[in-house]
């Protein structure tokens, strides 16, 4: 379609709470894909699954709270039938972890690094 924009998604997050506790500037390190969905790991720790064709939110989960210093700047990673996301905020005393979801948004496990 000659590069026409098919759809657009604008994250809804509270920037006043999130941006002041972001360690590494206001960045996002990319998207991932699996099972017909685009996955966005938002700075406010919300993992969003978007329908690849329509851009509609299929599911989302907010895993932590920027009010305690938790943010997330890394891309979500899809490995087979799992989505893996981490957390930022160690400089604010946030306990590090990775969390896994299945492709339908169900939490499979949470593993702490400390």
PDB file as gemmi writes it, atoms N, CA and C in Angstrom:
CRYST1    1.000    1.000    1.000  90.00  90.00  90.00 P 1                      
ATOM      1  N   UNK A   1       0.824  -1.204   0.000  1.00  0.00           N  
ATOM      2  CA  UNK A   1       0.000   0.000   0.000  1.00  0.00           C  
ATOM      3  C   UNK A   1       0.860   1.256   0.000  1.00  0.00           C  
ATOM      4  N   UNK A   2       2.026   1.163  -0.586  1.00  0.00           N  
ATOM      5  CA  UNK A   2       2.921   2.302  -0.767  1.00  0.00           C  
ATOM      6  C   UNK A   2       3.280   3.019   0.532  1.00  0.00           C  
ATOM      7  N   UNK A   3       3.404   2.277   1.622  1.00  0.00           N  
ATOM      8  CA  UNK A   3       3.840   2.857   2.883  1.00  0.00           C  
ATOM      9  C   UNK A   3       2.778   3.596   3.664  1.00  0.00           C  
ATOM     10  N   UNK A   4       1.504   3.438   3.299  1.00  0.00           N  
ATOM     11  CA  UNK A   4       0.437   4.116   4.035  1.00  0.00           C  
ATOM     12  C   UNK A   4       0.351   3.562   5.460  1.00  0.00           C  
ATOM     13  N   UNK A   5       0.026   4.417   6.408  1.00  0.00           N  
ATOM     14  CA  UNK A   5      -0.133   3.999   7.796  1.00  0.00           C  
ATOM     15  C   UNK A   5      -1.421   3.196   7.908  1.00  0.00           C  
ATOM     16  N   UNK A   6      -1.298   1.972   8.413  1.00  0.00           N  
ATOM     17  CA  UNK A   6      -2.446   1.076   8.530  1.00  0.00           C  
ATOM     18  C   UNK A   6      -3.223   1.337   9.817  1.00  0.00           C  
ATOM     19  N   UNK A   7      -2.526   1.570  10.911  1.00  0.00           N  
ATOM     20  CA  UNK A   7      -3.134   1.910  12.186  1.00  0.00           C  
ATOM     21  C   UNK A   7      -2.100   2.566  13.073  1.00  0.00           C  
ATOM     22  N   UNK A   8      -2.568   3.151  14.159  1.00  0.00           N  
ATOM     23  CA  UNK A   8      -1.689   3.862  15.082  1.00  0.00           C  
ATOM     24  C   UNK A   8      -2.158   3.565  16.501  1.00  0.00           C  
ATOM     25  N   UNK A   9      -1.197   3.329  17.392  1.00  0.00           N  
ATOM     26  CA  UNK A   9      -1.508   3.115  18.807  1.00  0.00           C  
ATOM     27  C   UNK A   9      -0.721   4.128  19.620  1.00  0.00           C  
ATOM     28  N   UNK A  10      -1.406   4.859  20.484  1.00  0.00           N  
ATOM     29  CA  UNK A  10      -0.755   5.815  21.366  1.00  0.00           C  
ATOM     30  C   UNK A  10      -0.941   5.346  22.798  1.00  0.00           C  
ATOM     31  N   UNK A  11       0.157   4.953  23.471  1.00  0.00           N  
ATOM     32  CA  UNK A  11       0.057   4.428  24.839  1.00  0.00           C  
ATOM     33  C   UNK A  11      -0.571   5.440  25.792  1.00  0.00           C  
ATOM     34  N   UNK A  12      -1.379   4.929  26.694  1.00  0.00           N  
ATOM     35  CA  UNK A  12      -1.954   5.740  27.762  1.00  0.00           C  
ATOM     36  C   UNK A  12      -1.179   5.409  29.028  1.00  0.00           C  
ATOM     37  N   UNK A  13      -0.421   6.372  29.543  1.00  0.00           N  
ATOM     38  CA  UNK A  13       0.328   6.181  30.776  1.00  0.00           C  
ATOM     39  C   UNK A  13       0.501   7.520  31.461  1.00  0.00           C  
ATOM     40  N   UNK A  14       0.703   7.490  32.750  1.00  0.00           N  
ATOM     41  CA  UNK A  14       0.851   8.702  33.534  1.00  0.00           C  
ATOM     42  C   UNK A  14       2.317   9.149  33.481  1.00  0.00           C  
ATOM     43  N   UNK A  15       2.621  10.068  32.586  1.00  0.00           N  
ATOM     44  CA  UNK A  15       4.001  10.527  32.407  1.00  0.00           C  
ATOM     45  C   UNK A  15       4.538  11.267  33.628  1.00  0.00           C  
ATOM     46  N   UNK A  16       3.664  11.961  34.361  1.00  0.00           N  
ATOM     47  CA  UNK A  16       4.121  12.699  35.543  1.00  0.00           C  
ATOM     48  C   UNK A  16       4.672  11.768  36.609  1.00  0.00           C  
ATOM     49  N   UNK A  17       4.169  10.550  36.700  1.00  0.00           N  
ATOM     50  CA  UNK A  17       4.674   9.571  37.661  1.00  0.00           C  
ATOM     51  C   UNK A  17       5.846   8.770  37.090  1.00  0.00           C  
ATOM     52  N   UNK A  18       5.825   8.512  35.796  1.00  0.00           N  
ATOM     53  CA  UNK A  18       6.777   7.584  35.189  1.00  0.00           C  
ATOM     54  C   UNK A  18       8.096   8.237  34.805  1.00  0.00           C  
ATOM     55  N   UNK A  19       8.071   9.334  34.089  1.00  0.00           N  
ATOM     56  CA  UNK A  19       9.284   9.943  33.546  1.00  0.00           C  
ATOM     57  C   UNK A  19      10.301  10.335  34.625  1.00  0.00           C  
ATOM     58  N   UNK A  20       9.891  10.915  35.764  1.00  0.00           N  
ATOM     59  CA  UNK A  20      10.902  11.300  36.761  1.00  0.00           C  
ATOM     60  C   UNK A  20      11.702  10.131  37.349  1.00  0.00           C  
ATOM     61  N   UNK A  21      11.198   8.905  37.252  1.00  0.00           N  
ATOM     62  CA  UNK A  21      11.928   7.766  37.820  1.00  0.00           C  
ATOM     63  C   UNK A  21      12.547   6.866  36.752  1.00  0.00           C  
ATOM     64  N   UNK A  22      12.551   7.309  35.512  1.00  0.00           N  
ATOM     65  CA  UNK A  22      13.196   6.519  34.457  1.00  0.00           C  
ATOM     66  C   UNK A  22      14.701   6.745  34.517  1.00  0.00           C  
ATOM     67  N   UNK A  23      15.448   5.655  34.600  1.00  0.00           N  
ATOM     68  CA  UNK A  23      16.892   5.753  34.791  1.00  0.00           C  
ATOM     69  C   UNK A  23      17.644   6.166  33.539  1.00  0.00           C  
ATOM     70  N   UNK A  24      17.127   5.823  32.390  1.00  0.00           N  
ATOM     71  CA  UNK A  24      17.926   5.875  31.159  1.00  0.00           C  
ATOM     72  C   UNK A  24      17.294   6.733  30.076  1.00  0.00           C  
ATOM     73  N   UNK A  25      16.678   7.830  30.445  1.00  0.00           N  
ATOM     74  CA  UNK A  25      15.992   8.717  29.525  1.00  0.00           C  
ATOM     75  C   UNK A  25      14.637   8.118  29.155  1.00  0.00           C  
ATOM     76  N   UNK A  26      13.851   8.850  28.419  1.00  0.00           N  
ATOM     77  CA  UNK A  26      12.516   8.380  28.030  1.00  0.00           C  
ATOM     78  C   UNK A  26      12.641   7.602  26.723  1.00  0.00           C  
ATOM     79  N   UNK A  27      13.038   6.351  26.860  1.00  0.00           N  
ATOM     80  CA  UNK A  27      13.279   5.511  25.690  1.00  0.00           C  
ATOM     81  C   UNK A  27      12.356   4.306  25.690  1.00  0.00           C  
ATOM     82  N   UNK A  28      12.217   3.741  24.521  1.00  0.00           N  
ATOM     83  CA  UNK A  28      11.561   2.444  24.354  1.00  0.00           C  
ATOM     84  C   UNK A  28      12.434   1.678  23.382  1.00  0.00           C  
ATOM     85  N   UNK A  29      12.787   0.466  23.733  1.00  0.00           N  
ATOM     86  CA  UNK A  29      13.739  -0.293  22.932  1.00  0.00           C  
ATOM     87  C   UNK A  29      13.095  -1.245  21.935  1.00  0.00           C  
ATOM     88  N   UNK A  30      11.850  -0.987  21.581  1.00  0.00           N  
ATOM     89  CA  UNK A  30      11.269  -1.718  20.470  1.00  0.00           C  
ATOM     90  C   UNK A  30      10.067  -2.571  20.802  1.00  0.00           C  
ATOM     91  N   UNK A  31       9.549  -3.155  19.755  1.00  0.00           N  
ATOM     92  CA  UNK A  31       8.366  -4.000  19.794  1.00  0.00           C  
ATOM     93  C   UNK A  31       8.766  -5.436  19.519  1.00  0.00           C  
ATOM     94  N   UNK A  32       7.843  -6.341  19.764  1.00  0.00           N  
ATOM     95  CA  UNK A  32       8.061  -7.735  19.380  1.00  0.00           C  
ATOM     96  C   UNK A  32       6.774  -8.281  18.783  1.00  0.00           C  
ATOM     97  N   UNK A  33       6.884  -9.447  18.159  1.00  0.00           N  
ATOM     98  CA  UNK A  33       5.752 -10.034  17.445  1.00  0.00           C  
ATOM     99  C   UNK A  33       5.625 -11.518  17.774  1.00  0.00           C  
ATOM    100  N   UNK A  34       4.387 -11.985  17.849  1.00  0.00           N  
ATOM    101  CA  UNK A  34       4.105 -13.410  17.986  1.00  0.00           C  
ATOM    102  C   UNK A  34       2.611 -13.652  17.920  1.00  0.00           C  
ATOM    103  N   UNK A  35       2.201 -14.724  17.263  1.00  0.00           N  
ATOM    104  CA  UNK A  35       0.802 -15.162  17.251  1.00  0.00           C  
ATOM    105  C   UNK A  35      -0.152 -14.076  16.746  1.00  0.00           C  
ATOM    106  N   UNK A  36       0.255 -13.311  15.742  1.00  0.00           N  
ATOM    107  CA  UNK A  36      -0.615 -12.276  15.180  1.00  0.00           C  
ATOM    108  C   UNK A  36      -0.741 -11.034  16.040  1.00  0.00           C  
ATOM    109  N   UNK A  37       0.147 -10.899  17.032  1.00  0.00           N  
ATOM    110  CA  UNK A  37       0.089  -9.761  17.939  1.00  0.00           C  
ATOM    111  C   UNK A  37       1.425  -9.017  17.964  1.00  0.00           C  
ATOM    112  N   UNK A  38       1.341  -7.706  18.164  1.00  0.00           N  
ATOM    113  CA  UNK A  38       2.500  -6.856  18.387  1.00  0.00           C  
ATOM    114  C   UNK A  38       2.526  -6.568  19.890  1.00  0.00           C  
ATOM    115  N   UNK A  39       3.679  -6.775  20.525  1.00  0.00           N  
ATOM    116  CA  UNK A  39       3.802  -6.572  21.964  1.00  0.00           C  
ATOM    117  C   UNK A  39       4.623  -5.326  22.252  1.00  0.00           C  
ATOM    118  N   UNK A  40       4.065  -4.455  23.106  1.00  0.00           N  
ATOM    119  CA  UNK A  40       4.707  -3.215  23.513  1.00  0.00           C  
ATOM    120  C   UNK A  40       4.879  -3.233  25.021  1.00  0.00           C  
ATOM    121  N   UNK A  41       6.099  -3.091  25.473  1.00  0.00           N  
ATOM    122  CA  UNK A  41       6.404  -2.998  26.893  1.00  0.00           C  
ATOM    123  C   UNK A  41       6.524  -1.516  27.224  1.00  0.00           C  
ATOM    124  N   UNK A  42       5.505  -0.934  27.827  1.00  0.00           N  
ATOM    125  CA  UNK A  42       5.467   0.498  28.086  1.00  0.00           C  
ATOM    126  C   UNK A  42       6.332   0.884  29.283  1.00  0.00           C  
ATOM    127  N   UNK A  43       6.736   2.141  29.318  1.00  0.00           N  
ATOM    128  CA  UNK A  43       7.581   2.654  30.396  1.00  0.00           C  
ATOM    129  C   UNK A  43       6.942   2.495  31.765  1.00  0.00           C  
ATOM    130  N   UNK A  44       5.619   2.566  31.854  1.00  0.00           N  
ATOM    131  CA  UNK A  44       4.931   2.457  33.140  1.00  0.00           C  
ATOM    132  C   UNK A  44       4.743   1.010  33.588  1.00  0.00           C  
ATOM    133  N   UNK A  45       5.420   0.085  32.934  1.00  0.00           N  
ATOM    134  CA  UNK A  45       5.436  -1.365  33.209  1.00  0.00           C  
ATOM    135  C   UNK A  45       4.227  -2.103  32.660  1.00  0.00           C  
ATOM    136  N   UNK A  46       3.425  -1.470  31.822  1.00  0.00           N  
ATOM    137  CA  UNK A  46       2.290  -2.143  31.216  1.00  0.00           C  
ATOM    138  C   UNK A  46       2.749  -2.874  29.959  1.00  0.00           C  
ATOM    139  N   UNK A  47       2.444  -4.163  29.886  1.00  0.00           N  
ATOM    140  CA  UNK A  47       2.683  -4.943  28.677  1.00  0.00           C  
ATOM    141  C   UNK A  47       1.374  -4.973  27.904  1.00  0.00           C  
ATOM    142  N   UNK A  48       1.425  -4.527  26.641  1.00  0.00           N  
ATOM    143  CA  UNK A  48       0.231  -4.433  25.808  1.00  0.00           C  
ATOM    144  C   UNK A  48       0.391  -5.342  24.596  1.00  0.00           C  
ATOM    145  N   UNK A  49      -0.667  -6.099  24.296  1.00  0.00           N  
ATOM    146  CA  UNK A  49      -0.725  -6.919  23.088  1.00  0.00           C  
ATOM    147  C   UNK A  49      -1.711  -6.270  22.131  1.00  0.00           C  
ATOM    148  N   UNK A  50      -1.226  -5.940  20.945  1.00  0.00           N  
ATOM    149  CA  UNK A  50      -2.056  -5.296  19.925  1.00  0.00           C  
ATOM    150  C   UNK A  50      -2.301  -6.261  18.774  1.00  0.00           C  
ATOM    151  N   UNK A  51      -3.523  -6.272  18.254  1.00  0.00           N  
ATOM    152  CA  UNK A  51      -3.823  -7.078  17.083  1.00  0.00           C  
ATOM    153  C   UNK A  51      -3.033  -6.520  15.901  1.00  0.00           C  
ATOM    154  N   UNK A  52      -2.285  -7.385  15.227  1.00  0.00           N  
ATOM    155  CA  UNK A  52      -1.413  -6.944  14.141  1.00  0.00           C  
ATOM    156  C   UNK A  52      -2.187  -6.307  12.988  1.00  0.00           C  
ATOM    157  N   UNK A  53      -3.384  -6.776  12.729  1.00  0.00           N  
ATOM    158  CA  UNK A  53      -4.159  -6.265  11.595  1.00  0.00           C  
ATOM    159  C   UNK A  53      -4.882  -4.957  11.897  1.00  0.00           C  
ATOM    160  N   UNK A  54      -5.466  -4.843  13.100  1.00  0.00           N  
ATOM    161  CA  UNK A  54      -6.316  -3.696  13.404  1.00  0.00           C  
ATOM    162  C   UNK A  54      -5.675  -2.670  14.343  1.00  0.00           C  
ATOM    163  N   UNK A  55      -4.652  -3.086  15.123  1.00  0.00           N  
ATOM    164  CA  UNK A  55      -4.059  -2.205  16.108  1.00  0.00           C  
ATOM    165  C   UNK A  55      -4.850  -2.128  17.403  1.00  0.00           C  
ATOM    166  N   UNK A  56      -5.943  -2.870  17.498  1.00  0.00           N  
ATOM    167  CA  UNK A  56      -6.759  -2.878  18.711  1.00  0.00           C  
ATOM    168  C   UNK A  56      -6.035  -3.605  19.837  1.00  0.00           C  
ATOM    169  N   UNK A  57      -6.249  -3.144  21.079  1.00  0.00           N  
ATOM    170  CA  UNK A  57      -5.665  -3.811  22.240  1.00  0.00           C  
ATOM    171  C   UNK A  57      -6.371  -5.152  22.437  1.00  0.00           C  
ATOM    172  N   UNK A  58      -5.575  -6.225  22.440  1.00  0.00           N  
ATOM    173  CA  UNK A  58      -6.107  -7.568  22.685  1.00  0.00           C  
ATOM    174  C   UNK A  58      -6.114  -7.829  24.185  1.00  0.00           C  
ATOM    175  N   UNK A  59      -5.033  -7.477  24.847  1.00  0.00           N  
ATOM    176  CA  UNK A  59      -4.930  -7.573  26.303  1.00  0.00           C  
ATOM    177  C   UNK A  59      -3.797  -6.684  26.779  1.00  0.00           C  
ATOM    178  N   UNK A  60      -3.811  -6.374  28.072  1.00  0.00           N  
ATOM    179  CA  UNK A  60      -2.720  -5.619  28.681  1.00  0.00           C  
ATOM    180  C   UNK A  60      -2.630  -5.992  30.151  1.00  0.00           C  
ATOM    181  N   UNK A  61      -1.441  -5.794  30.716  1.00  0.00           N  
ATOM    182  CA  UNK A  61      -1.223  -6.071  32.126  1.00  0.00           C  
ATOM    183  C   UNK A  61      -0.192  -5.093  32.673  1.00  0.00           C  
ATOM    184  N   UNK A  62      -0.578  -4.368  33.702  1.00  0.00           N  
ATOM    185  CA  UNK A  62       0.359  -3.457  34.377  1.00  0.00           C  
ATOM    186  C   UNK A  62       0.977  -4.227  35.535  1.00  0.00           C  
ATOM    187  N   UNK A  63       2.304  -4.504  35.443  1.00  0.00           N  
ATOM    188  CA  UNK A  63       2.946  -5.394  36.407  1.00  0.00           C  
ATOM    189  C   UNK A  63       3.515  -4.719  37.626  1.00  0.00           C  
ATOM    190  N   UNK A  64       3.720  -3.409  37.581  1.00  0.00           N  
ATOM    191  CA  UNK A  64       4.365  -2.755  38.721  1.00  0.00           C  
ATOM    192  C   UNK A  64       3.931  -1.299  38.767  1.00  0.00           C  
ATOM    193  N   UNK A  65       4.540  -0.528  39.663  1.00  0.00           N  
ATOM    194  CA  UNK A  65       4.068   0.821  39.927  1.00  0.00           C  
ATOM    195  C   UNK A  65       5.216   1.841  39.887  1.00  0.00           C  
ATOM    196  N   UNK A  66       5.156   2.805  38.954  1.00  0.00           N  
ATOM    197  CA  UNK A  66       6.186   3.841  38.911  1.00  0.00           C  
ATOM    198  C   UNK A  66       6.266   4.667  40.190  1.00  0.00           C  
ATOM    199  N   UNK A  67       5.217   4.704  41.000  1.00  0.00           N  
ATOM    200  CA  UNK A  67       5.253   5.461  42.253  1.00  0.00           C  
ATOM    201  C   UNK A  67       6.323   4.930  43.204  1.00  0.00           C  
ATOM    202  N   UNK A  68       6.712   3.654  43.034  1.00  0.00           N  
ATOM    203  CA  UNK A  68       7.774   3.073  43.875  1.00  0.00           C  
ATOM    204  C   UNK A  68       9.098   3.008  43.123  1.00  0.00           C  
ATOM    205  N   UNK A  69       9.159   3.609  41.915  1.00  0.00           N  
ATOM    206  CA  UNK A  69      10.396   3.647  41.142  1.00  0.00           C  
ATOM    207  C   UNK A  69      10.496   2.603  40.051  1.00  0.00           C  
ATOM    208  N   UNK A  70       9.468   1.799  39.861  1.00  0.00           N  
ATOM    209  CA  UNK A  70       9.495   0.740  38.847  1.00  0.00           C  
ATOM    210  C   UNK A  70       9.132   1.294  37.472  1.00  0.00           C  
ATOM    211  N   UNK A  71       9.988   1.026  36.502  1.00  0.00           N  
ATOM    212  CA  UNK A  71       9.721   1.377  35.112  1.00  0.00           C  
ATOM    213  C   UNK A  71      10.183   0.218  34.239  1.00  0.00           C  
ATOM    214  N   UNK A  72       9.993   0.366  32.940  1.00  0.00           N  
ATOM    215  CA  UNK A  72      10.423  -0.685  32.031  1.00  0.00           C  
ATOM    216  C   UNK A  72      10.733  -0.076  30.675  1.00  0.00           C  
ATOM    217  N   UNK A  73      11.971  -0.198  30.243  1.00  0.00           N  
ATOM    218  CA  UNK A  73      12.379   0.387  28.965  1.00  0.00           C  
ATOM    219  C   UNK A  73      12.777  -0.659  27.931  1.00  0.00           C  
ATOM    220  N   UNK A  74      12.936  -1.896  28.351  1.00  0.00           N  
ATOM    221  CA  UNK A  74      13.370  -2.953  27.426  1.00  0.00           C  
ATOM    222  C   UNK A  74      12.204  -3.432  26.571  1.00  0.00           C  
ATOM    223  N   UNK A  75      12.532  -3.952  25.411  1.00  0.00           N  
ATOM    224  CA  UNK A  75      11.515  -4.583  24.578  1.00  0.00           C  
ATOM    225  C   UNK A  75      11.093  -5.896  25.219  1.00  0.00           C  
ATOM    226  N   UNK A  76       9.842  -6.258  25.033  1.00  0.00           N  
ATOM    227  CA  UNK A  76       9.395  -7.599  25.417  1.00  0.00           C  
ATOM    228  C   UNK A  76      10.021  -8.579  24.429  1.00  0.00           C  
ATOM    229  N   UNK A  77      10.318  -9.775  24.893  1.00  0.00           N  
ATOM    230  CA  UNK A  77      10.920 -10.789  24.021  1.00  0.00           C  
ATOM    231  C   UNK A  77       9.982 -11.977  23.900  1.00  0.00           C  
ATOM    232  N   UNK A  78       9.755 -12.426  22.682  1.00  0.00           N  
ATOM    233  CA  UNK A  78       8.917 -13.597  22.438  1.00  0.00           C  
ATOM    234  C   UNK A  78       9.823 -14.779  22.132  1.00  0.00           C  
ATOM    235  N   UNK A  79       9.657 -15.835  22.915  1.00  0.00           N  
ATOM    236  CA  UNK A  79      10.375 -17.094  22.711  1.00  0.00           C  
ATOM    237  C   UNK A  79       9.333 -18.203  22.654  1.00  0.00           C  
ATOM    238  N   UNK A  80       9.164 -18.780  21.474  1.00  0.00           N  
ATOM    239  CA  UNK A  80       8.152 -19.821  21.258  1.00  0.00           C  
ATOM    240  C   UNK A  80       6.788 -19.320  21.715  1.00  0.00           C  
ATOM    241  N   UNK A  81       6.242 -19.877  22.796  1.00  0.00           N  
ATOM    242  CA  UNK A  81       4.898 -19.508  23.245  1.00  0.00           C  
ATOM    243  C   UNK A  81       4.911 -18.652  24.514  1.00  0.00           C  
ATOM    244  N   UNK A  82       6.025 -17.979  24.788  1.00  0.00           N  
ATOM    245  CA  UNK A  82       6.149 -17.140  25.984  1.00  0.00           C  
ATOM    246  C   UNK A  82       6.627 -15.733  25.616  1.00  0.00           C  
ATOM    247  N   UNK A  83       6.183 -14.771  26.401  1.00  0.00           N  
ATOM    248  CA  UNK A  83       6.651 -13.397  26.302  1.00  0.00           C  
ATOM    249  C   UNK A  83       7.379 -13.112  27.606  1.00  0.00           C  
ATOM    250  N   UNK A  84       8.604 -12.631  27.521  1.00  0.00           N  
ATOM    251  CA  UNK A  84       9.425 -12.364  28.699  1.00  0.00           C  
ATOM    252  C   UNK A  84       9.656 -10.851  28.796  1.00  0.00           C  
ATOM    253  N   UNK A  85       9.386 -10.295  29.981  1.00  0.00           N  
ATOM    254  CA  UNK A  85       9.620  -8.875  30.240  1.00  0.00           C  
ATOM    255  C   UNK A  85      10.337  -8.723  31.575  1.00  0.00           C  
ATOM    256  N   UNK A  86      11.069  -7.641  31.697  1.00  0.00           N  
ATOM    257  CA  UNK A  86      11.787  -7.360  32.937  1.00  0.00           C  
ATOM    258  C   UNK A  86      11.309  -6.069  33.554  1.00  0.00           C  
ATOM    259  N   UNK A  87      12.062  -5.621  34.554  1.00  0.00           N  
ATOM    260  CA  UNK A  87      11.705  -4.407  35.276  1.00  0.00           C  
ATOM    261  C   UNK A  87      12.974  -3.573  35.482  1.00  0.00           C  
ATOM    262  N   UNK A  88      12.805  -2.269  35.571  1.00  0.00           N  
ATOM    263  CA  UNK A  88      13.893  -1.349  35.882  1.00  0.00           C  
ATOM    264  C   UNK A  88      13.579  -0.674  37.205  1.00  0.00           C  
ATOM    265  N   UNK A  89      14.577  -0.109  37.822  1.00  0.00           N  
ATOM    266  CA  UNK A  89      14.340   0.662  39.036  1.00  0.00           C  
ATOM    267  C   UNK A  89      15.193   0.263  40.222  1.00  0.00           C  
ATOM    268  N   UNK A  90      16.246  -0.516  39.978  1.00  0.00           N  
ATOM    269  CA  UNK A  90      17.123  -0.926  41.071  1.00  0.00           C  
ATOM    270  C   UNK A  90      17.692   0.248  41.845  1.00  0.00           C  
ATOM    271  N   UNK A  91      17.932   1.378  41.158  1.00  0.00           N  
ATOM    272  CA  UNK A  91      18.481   2.552  41.832  1.00  0.00           C  
ATOM    273  C   UNK A  91      17.486   3.161  42.816  1.00  0.00           C  
ATOM    274  N   UNK A  92      16.210   2.747  42.720  1.00  0.00           N  
ATOM    275  CA  UNK A  92      15.182   3.205  43.654  1.00  0.00           C  
ATOM    276  C   UNK A  92      14.789   2.104  44.641  1.00  0.00           C  
ATOM    277  N   UNK A  93      15.540   1.017  44.646  1.00  0.00           N  
ATOM    278  CA  UNK A  93      15.249  -0.075  45.563  1.00  0.00           C  
ATOM    279  C   UNK A  93      14.244  -1.080  45.044  1.00  0.00           C  
ATOM    280  N   UNK A  94      13.898  -0.993  43.760  1.00  0.00           N  
ATOM    281  CA  UNK A  94      12.963  -1.953  43.171  1.00  0.00           C  
ATOM    282  C   UNK A  94      13.646  -3.316  43.079  1.00  0.00           C  
ATOM    283  N   UNK A  95      12.959  -4.347  43.467  1.00  0.00           N  
ATOM    284  CA  UNK A  95      13.496  -5.708  43.391  1.00  0.00           C  
ATOM    285  C   UNK A  95      13.389  -6.196  41.952  1.00  0.00           C  
ATOM    286  N   UNK A  96      14.526  -6.583  41.358  1.00  0.00           N  
ATOM    287  CA  UNK A  96      14.556  -6.997  39.959  1.00  0.00           C  
ATOM    288  C   UNK A  96      13.856  -8.323  39.722  1.00  0.00           C  
ATOM    289  N   UNK A  97      13.219  -8.442  38.563  1.00  0.00           N  
ATOM    290  CA  UNK A  97      12.577  -9.701  38.187  1.00  0.00           C  
ATOM    291  C   UNK A  97      12.334  -9.763  36.684  1.00  0.00           C  
ATOM    292  N   UNK A  98      12.127 -10.957  36.228  1.00  0.00           N  
ATOM    293  CA  UNK A  98      11.591 -11.173  34.889  1.00  0.00           C  
ATOM    294  C   UNK A  98      10.257 -11.876  35.068  1.00  0.00           C  
ATOM    295  N   UNK A  99       9.343 -11.568  34.165  1.00  0.00           N  
ATOM    296  CA  UNK A  99       8.013 -12.161  34.234  1.00  0.00           C  
ATOM    297  C   UNK A  99       7.679 -12.734  32.870  1.00  0.00           C  
ATOM    298  N   UNK A 100       7.053 -13.901  32.866  1.00  0.00           N  
ATOM    299  CA  UNK A 100       6.685 -14.569  31.617  1.00  0.00           C  
ATOM    300  C   UNK A 100       5.172 -14.663  31.506  1.00  0.00           C  
ATOM    301  N   UNK A 101       4.702 -14.460  30.287  1.00  0.00           N  
ATOM    302  CA  UNK A 101       3.286 -14.587  29.947  1.00  0.00           C  
ATOM    303  C   UNK A 101       3.148 -15.612  28.835  1.00  0.00           C  
ATOM    304  N   UNK A 102       1.976 -16.230  28.738  1.00  0.00           N  
ATOM    305  CA  UNK A 102       1.687 -16.969  27.516  1.00  0.00           C  
ATOM    306  C   UNK A 102       1.177 -15.943  26.506  1.00  0.00           C  
ATOM    307  N   UNK A 103       0.948 -16.342  25.278  1.00  0.00           N  
ATOM    308  CA  UNK A 103       0.573 -15.395  24.228  1.00  0.00           C  
ATOM    309  C   UNK A 103      -0.838 -14.836  24.397  1.00  0.00           C  
ATOM    310  N   UNK A 104      -1.610 -15.405  25.334  1.00  0.00           N  
ATOM    311  CA  UNK A 104      -2.957 -14.908  25.624  1.00  0.00           C  
ATOM    312  C   UNK A 104      -2.975 -13.955  26.812  1.00  0.00           C  
ATOM    313  N   UNK A 105      -1.794 -13.658  27.404  1.00  0.00           N  
ATOM    314  CA  UNK A 105      -1.710 -12.686  28.473  1.00  0.00           C  
ATOM    315  C   UNK A 105      -1.779 -13.237  29.876  1.00  0.00           C  
ATOM    316  N   UNK A 106      -1.720 -14.554  30.014  1.00  0.00           N  
ATOM    317  CA  UNK A 106      -1.741 -15.173  31.343  1.00  0.00           C  
ATOM    318  C   UNK A 106      -0.319 -15.252  31.888  1.00  0.00           C  
ATOM    319  N   UNK A 107      -0.132 -14.788  33.129  1.00  0.00           N  
ATOM    320  CA  UNK A 107       1.183 -14.850  33.755  1.00  0.00           C  
ATOM    321  C   UNK A 107       1.555 -16.314  33.983  1.00  0.00           C  
ATOM    322  N   UNK A 108       2.747 -16.684  33.541  1.00  0.00           N  
ATOM    323  CA  UNK A 108       3.237 -18.057  33.694  1.00  0.00           C  
ATOM    324  C   UNK A 108       4.194 -18.185  34.867  1.00  0.00           C  
ATOM    325  N   UNK A 109       5.027 -17.174  35.061  1.00  0.00           N  
ATOM    326  CA  UNK A 109       5.912 -17.150  36.225  1.00  0.00           C  
ATOM    327  C   UNK A 109       6.526 -15.779  36.389  1.00  0.00           C  
ATOM    328  N   UNK A 110       7.053 -15.560  37.581  1.00  0.00           N  
ATOM    329  CA  UNK A 110       7.796 -14.340  37.915  1.00  0.00           C  
ATOM    330  C   UNK A 110       9.017 -14.818  38.680  1.00  0.00           C  
ATOM    331  N   UNK A 111      10.204 -14.464  38.186  1.00  0.00           N  
ATOM    332  CA  UNK A 111      11.457 -14.921  38.808  1.00  0.00           C  
ATOM    333  C   UNK A 111      12.256 -13.694  39.241  1.00  0.00           C  
ATOM    334  N   UNK A 112      12.540 -13.599  40.532  1.00  0.00           N  
ATOM    335  CA  UNK A 112      13.299 -12.478  41.076  1.00  0.00           C  
ATOM    336  C   UNK A 112      14.790 -12.688  40.899  1.00  0.00           C  
ATOM    337  N   UNK A 113      15.502 -11.594  40.640  1.00  0.00           N  
ATOM    338  CA  UNK A 113      16.953 -11.680  40.451  1.00  0.00           C  
ATOM    339  C   UNK A 113      17.705 -11.407  41.746  1.00  0.00           C  
ATOM    340  N   UNK A 114      17.019 -10.965  42.766  1.00  0.00           N  
ATOM    341  CA  UNK A 114      17.664 -10.715  44.049  1.00  0.00           C  
ATOM    342  C   UNK A 114      16.828 -11.286  45.175  1.00  0.00           C  
TER     343      UNK A 114                                                      
END                                                                             
